[in-house]
Amino acid sequence: MGWSRLVPVVILVALIAGTLVALGGLPSDGEDSQGLSSFCPSTPTARVASFDWGFIALENASEVRNVPFVKFSVDPYGRTNVSTGNVTAKVQVMVLMACSYDGKLLWNLTLSGYAWAYDGGKYGVKANGTALPALLVANTSDYLYVLVYQTTPRSYSEFRNYVSINDYFYVLGRNGTVREFDLGRGFVPIRNTFLVSNGSYVLMGFERPQPDGSPMSGYVMILNGTKVVWSRLFQMNDPSCLCYVIPGWGRIDRNGCAVFGLYDGEGRYCNGEFTYVANTTG
């Protein structure tokens, strides 16, 4: 069928102690945010996509920000107390910036996460740091698509439930945000994410777990440019298939027909019709 299975760019940001960070917005045309220069750096950290009008790059920066903070404390009786709030500090952030080929900054989008701490009591583990978001990107000739989702320290996935920063899916162009999809937030971070493009159509999906780590739901979206061609939320109580279990891969062809992995088969979409195909066994 002439499938295109492009490898997406994955930017998984490490947990960095002492940095605090929250999702920023795009300025209007000609306006700089957070005091950044009106010119792009000559050597940005990473160039993620190029277009006929310029390119979009990723840059690391530091800013003074008020950010969410969550702390788990274990008392002498073994009970875990949760406290939340905000702190203000100079923190490391990630900035997606659009640049013209003559070096002018067209817009920027600042991305960040939250601060956390864990106190296991008198004889328990004590730890703290900052969880920064993960980014998944793909592009067509006109737009950059960015899936931004919050992460947690490996041993403390429950922190996600107490952080009031949602996950987002952006469509970005020359003038900034063209479309923004609020994906909400769950008890723990989303997982098994995928985002691929064949140059015109884009396929995005992820799995949302339950607090114990078992799958709760799956979500898949197909876009053509800025138009949502098809999207579906797969719930765990669907008797027709285990479609809420998303392994984390997909591909899409030049006609917008897509295939993506499921726990015991494949999901297939083409020309307005979704089909579940179960694995065959010998």
N, C-alpha and C positions, 0 to 999 in steps of 0.2 A: 504494500500500500504506500510505499515511499515514505516510511516513517522517518521522523527526525527526533533523535533522542540526544539533545544537547546536554552537556554537563554544565549544571548551574554553578555560579560562583557562590561559595559558602564562606561567610565570614563569622566564625565562631569566636566570640571575644572572651578572653580568659577572665577569671575572677581576680580583680586587682584590689588588694587591701589599701585602704586609705583614699579611695576615690568614690565620690558620690555623684549620681547623675539622674532627668525626667524628660519625657518626650516633648520636643519643641516643635513649633510650627514654622511655616514658610513665611518670609516677609513679603510685602507687596513689591511690585517692580521697582528696582532702584534702591530699595531699603535694605540696609545691612542689619543683621540680628546679632545680639550679644557682643557688639563692638568689633566684629571681624572686619578686616580690610575689604575695600571695594575691589581689590585685585586678587586673583587666585595665586596660590604659591607656585613658584616655578617648577618645583618637584613635589607634587602631591604624594601622599603615602601610597595611594593606589588609584589608578584610573580604571573605573568599572565599566564604562560604556562610552562609545563615540557616536556622534550624529553629524548631520551636515551643518548644523548651527554651532557645534562645539562638543564638549564632553562633560561627563559627570564623574567626579572623583571622590574618594574617601580620604578624609584628613583627621588626624588626632589633634585635639586641642584641650585646653584647660579653661574652665570658667567657674565663677562663683555662682552657685545655684542652691536653691532650697529643694531638698529631695526627700522622698519617703524613707523611713527607717523602721525596721521591724526587729524585735528582740524576743528570743525564747529564753526563759529562765526556769530552771528546775529547782523547786523548793525542797526542804529536808524530807518531805513526805513523798517525794517522787512525782509530784504534780507539776505539769508544765504551764507556766503563766506566759501569756503573750502580751507584749506591749508594742504599740505602734505610734508613730508620730512623724515629725520632719526635722531635718537638720540642715544647716546652711554651712557650706564650706567650698573652698576652691577644689574643683574636681576635674578629673579627666572625662572627656566626652568624645563621641565620634560625630563628625560632621560630613554629611553628603553635600557636595557643592557642585553647582553647574557653572561651567566656565566657557566663555567664547574662546575661539582660537587665538585671539589677540590678548588673552589674559584677563579679561574683565569678568568679575564675579556677577553672575546673573541672579542666583538665589542660593540659599543654604538651608539645610534641614538638620537640626541637632538631635541626636539620639542618645538616650541614657537609660539608666536602670535605677537601682536603689541600694541603700546601705543595710547591712544586717549584722546581727550579733547573736551568739549562743553562749549561754552560761549554764554548764551542767552541774552547778553546785560546788560544794566544798571539795569533793573528790572527783568531780566530773570534768569533761572537756570544756575548754573555753576557746572560742574562735570568733573572728569577725572579718568583715571584708565588704566588697561591693560586687553585686551581680549585674553585669552589663548585658544588654540584649544581644541576641544572635540575629544576623541578617542573611537573607537568601535573596539573590538578585538574578534577573534575566532581562533581556531587552529585545525589542524589535527595532525596525529602522526609525521609529518615531518616539518611542517611549521606553523608560526604565521602569521595571516592576520590582518592588521591594517588599518582601515579607519580613516584618520586624516582630520578634517575639521574645518575651522576657524569660530569663533563665534563673536557676537557683544553684547554690553549692550542691555538690553531688550527694552529700549526706543529709541535706535539709530541704528536700523538695517541697515540704509543706509551707515554706516561706511564701511561695507564690500566692497562696490563698489570702494573704494579709497585705498584699501590695496592690494599691489602687491604680496601677498602670495597665491599661489594656494592651492587647496585641493589635497590630495594624497591618493592612496590606495597601500599599501606595502604588498609584500610577503617576509617574513624574515625567514632565516634558520641559520644553524650553522655558516656559513661564512659571514653572513650579508644579504644585499639586494639581493634577487634572482630575483624579478621583481618589477618594480615601475610604477604605472599608474598615469599620471598627469590628474586630473579631472577638471582642470581649476578653474575658479572662476566666481561668478555671481554678480548681483546687491545687493543681500542680502544672508545670509547664507543658505546652503542647509538644508533640514529638513526631518522628517519622515524616517530617516536612519535605515537600518537593515543589520545585518551581522550574518549569522548562518552557522553552519557546522554539518555534520552528521558523521564526522571522516575521510572522504575522499573527499567529494564534499563540496564546499563552495558557498553560495548564498549571494550576496551583492546588495543593492539597495538604492536609495534616490530620493527625489523630489527637483527640483530646482524652487523656487518661482520667480514671477515677482516683481518689486519694490513695488507694492501696496499690496503684500502678496498673491495674487492669484496664482495658479499653472501655471508654464510655461512649464516644461518638467519633465519626469521621466527617470531614468536610472537603468538598472538591469544587473548584470553580474553573470555568473556561472563559477567556476573554478574546475578543477580536478587536485590537486597538483598545479603546476605552469602553466598549460595549460588552456587557456580560452576556455571553451566548447561553450559558447553562451553569447552574450551581445546584448543589444538593447537600443537605445535612443528613447523614446516615445515623439513625438512632439504634441503640443496642437492642431495643425491643422489636425490631423489624423481623417478622418470622420468615421472610423470603430468602434472606442470606445474611452472612456475617459481614455485611458491608461496612460496619462501623469499625472494623479492624483494618487499619491502613498501614501496610508495611513500609511505605515511603518511597515509591517509585512511580513514574508515569512517563508517557510519551504521547506526542500529538503530531498528526500529519498536516500536509499543506491544505487539506480541505477542512481542517478543524475537527477531525475525528480523533478521539483520544482513547487510550487504554491506560488503566492504572491498577496496581496490585491490590488485592484483598487477601485476607487470611487464608481462604481456601478456594481462591479462584481469581478472576479478573473482573473489573468493571469496564464496560465499553460504552462509549457515547458517540453517536454519529447522527447527524441530520435530525436532531430533536428527540432521539430515542435512546434511552439507557437500557443496557442489557447486562445482566449478571451471568457470567460463565463460570461454572464450578470446575475445579480441577478434576481431571479424569484419572482413575486408578486402574492398574492392571489387575 
